[in-house]
Amino acid sequence: MVAFVIFWSSFFALVFFVLGVIFKALASALNALLSSIKVLSLAALAAMIVIALFLLYAIVEGIVQGALLSVIGTIVMFVVVLGIFGAILGGLGAALLEFIVTVSLLILDIVSGVLEWLANGCESGYIKFLRIIINRLNKC
């Protein structure tokens, strides 16, 4: 009976330890993401600029090759990208982007808190099962 209790206690201690490490790692990753969210928004603007440059290249290439419908489609896409870019940098777009970033930060903060709570619960379960093992070994 002692071996049975020690085996399952050590198994569950190991499971709770691994889960605690995973939850703690995820919470740390989300906390790092919270601090670098401004870098991500700058990267998104850089991506929009790259897309605009690529579309300009496609327009010039279409003109050189003589594909009129390709040029018209690319011009429409370029205007859409410029509109999105202007909306992001404009007043309404900036307010919308700020709202989206605020909501994203709030969601990331809540998820990080839940992961921290789960990691603490797994750590307490790990400690509980280690105490069971120690108590069983002391009784022997």
C-alpha positions as a printed NumPy array, in Angstrom:
array([[  0.   ,   0.   ,   0.   ],
       [  2.874,   2.368,   0.787],
       [  4.416,   1.809,  -2.639],
       [  1.043,   2.483,  -4.287],
       [  0.613,   5.806,  -2.461],
       [  4.212,   6.87 ,  -3.103],
       [  3.993,   5.96 ,  -6.793],
       [  0.801,   7.894,  -7.463],
       [  1.865,  10.812,  -5.291],
       [  5.134,  11.088,  -7.158],
       [  3.301,  10.764, -10.486],
       [  0.873,  13.57 ,  -9.639],
       [  3.697,  15.66 ,  -8.158],
       [  5.54 ,  15.333, -11.459],
       [  2.411,  16.191, -13.467],
       [  1.715,  19.266, -11.356],
       [  5.359,  20.328, -11.578],
       [  5.379,  20.104, -15.386],
       [  2.032,  21.891, -15.701],
       [  3.227,  24.61 , -13.333],
       [  6.356,  25.142, -15.415],
       [  4.317,  25.316, -18.635],
       [  1.811,  27.793, -17.18 ],
       [  4.602,  29.925, -15.726],
       [  6.395,  29.968, -19.089],
       [  3.218,  31.011, -20.909],
       [  2.557,  33.743, -18.351],
       [  6.122,  35.017, -18.734],
       [  5.775,  35.047, -22.517],
       [  2.553,  37.042, -22.285],
       [  4.139,  39.496, -19.842],
       [  7.009,  39.989, -22.301],
       [  4.459,  40.539, -25.064],
       [  2.721,  43.16 , -22.933],
       [  5.937,  45.14 , -22.666],
       [  6.698,  44.891, -26.38 ],
       [  3.25 ,  45.681, -27.825],
       [  4.424,  49.081, -29.08 ],
       [  7.222,  47.396, -31.055],
       [  4.618,  45.165, -32.686],
       [  2.533,  48.166, -33.779],
       [  5.638,  49.729, -35.351],
       [  6.318,  46.429, -37.118],
       [  2.753,  46.485, -38.488],
       [  3.323,  49.972, -39.915],
       [  6.587,  48.799, -41.474],
       [  4.739,  45.85 , -43.026],
       [  2.162,  48.223, -44.517],
       [  4.959,  50.294, -46.057],
       [  6.538,  47.158, -47.543],
       [  3.175,  46.141, -49.017],
       [  2.747,  49.606, -50.54 ],
       [  6.226,  49.434, -52.093],
       [  5.517,  45.969, -53.469],
       [  2.279,  47.193, -55.049],
       [  4.115,  50.128, -56.637],
       [  6.592,  47.636, -58.075],
       [  3.698,  45.523, -59.418],
       [  2.163,  48.598, -61.078],
       [  5.431,  49.476, -62.814],
       [  5.964,  45.858, -63.855],
       [  2.426,  45.686, -65.275],
       [  2.98 ,  48.866, -67.266],
       [  6.265,  47.541, -68.693],
       [  4.699,  44.201, -69.668],
       [  1.589,  45.85 , -71.111],
       [ -0.934,  44.006, -68.92 ],
       [ -3.621,  46.675, -68.524],
       [ -6.032,  44.685, -66.335],
       [ -3.198,  43.683, -64.009],
       [ -2.239,  47.335, -63.61 ],
       [ -5.827,  48.367, -62.859],
       [ -6.213,  45.642, -60.229],
       [ -2.901,  46.533, -58.651],
       [ -3.804,  50.234, -58.589],
       [ -7.054,  49.391, -56.805],
       [ -5.132,  47.317, -54.231],
       [ -2.616,  50.154, -53.829],
       [ -5.403,  52.662, -53.167],
       [ -6.926,  50.31 , -50.587],
       [ -3.55 ,  49.92 , -48.847],
       [ -3.019,  53.686, -48.857],
       [ -6.517,  54.131, -47.441],
       [ -5.811,  51.691, -44.624],
       [ -2.446,  53.34 , -44.002],
       [ -4.064,  56.796, -43.948],
       [ -6.816,  55.604, -41.624],
       [ -4.241,  54.184, -39.218],
       [ -2.289,  57.431, -39.182],
       [ -5.393,  59.616, -39.248],
       [ -7.481,  60.689, -36.265],
       [-10.222,  58.071, -36.444],
       [ -7.778,  55.3  , -37.238],
       [ -5.499,  56.341, -34.395],
       [ -8.413,  56.284, -31.956],
       [ -9.509,  52.893, -33.267],
       [ -5.95 ,  51.571, -33.084],
       [ -5.602,  52.875, -29.526],
       [ -8.871,  51.17 , -28.558],
       [ -7.73 ,  47.892, -30.13 ],
       [ -4.354,  48.068, -28.377],
       [ -6.017,  48.865, -25.037],
       [ -8.442,  45.959, -25.352],
       [ -5.617,  43.649, -26.45 ],
       [ -3.516,  44.691, -23.469],
       [ -6.45 ,  44.109, -21.132],
       [ -7.1  ,  40.65 , -22.575],
       [ -3.4  ,  39.755, -22.394],
       [ -3.266,  40.976, -18.796],
       [ -6.282,  38.856, -17.826],
       [ -4.908,  35.763, -19.579],
       [ -1.523,  36.299, -17.933],
       [ -3.201,  36.564, -14.517],
       [ -5.134,  33.354, -15.111],
       [ -1.956,  31.556, -16.167],
       [ -0.158,  32.817, -13.052],
       [ -3.071,  31.581, -10.923],
       [ -2.935,  28.164, -12.608],
       [  0.839,  27.999, -12.097],
       [  0.418,  28.793,  -8.39 ],
       [ -2.302,  26.137,  -8.068],
       [ -0.086,  23.548,  -9.75 ],
       [  2.787,  24.504,  -7.48 ],
       [  0.63 ,  24.035,  -4.387],
       [ -0.523,  20.652,  -5.727],
       [  3.097,  19.685,  -6.329],
       [  4.007,  20.65 ,  -2.761],
       [  1.001,  18.751,  -1.388],
       [  1.989,  15.533,  -3.124],
       [  5.609,  15.916,  -2.061],
       [  4.433,  16.239,   1.547],
       [  2.37 ,  13.06 ,   1.151],
       [  5.483,  11.241,  -0.064],
       [  7.573,  12.585,   2.823],
       [  4.895,  11.643,   5.386],
       [  4.641,   8.106,   3.956],
       [  8.396,   7.677,   4.037],
       [  8.557,   8.934,   7.62 ],
       [  5.921,   6.384,   8.69 ],
       [  7.974,   3.498,   7.268]])
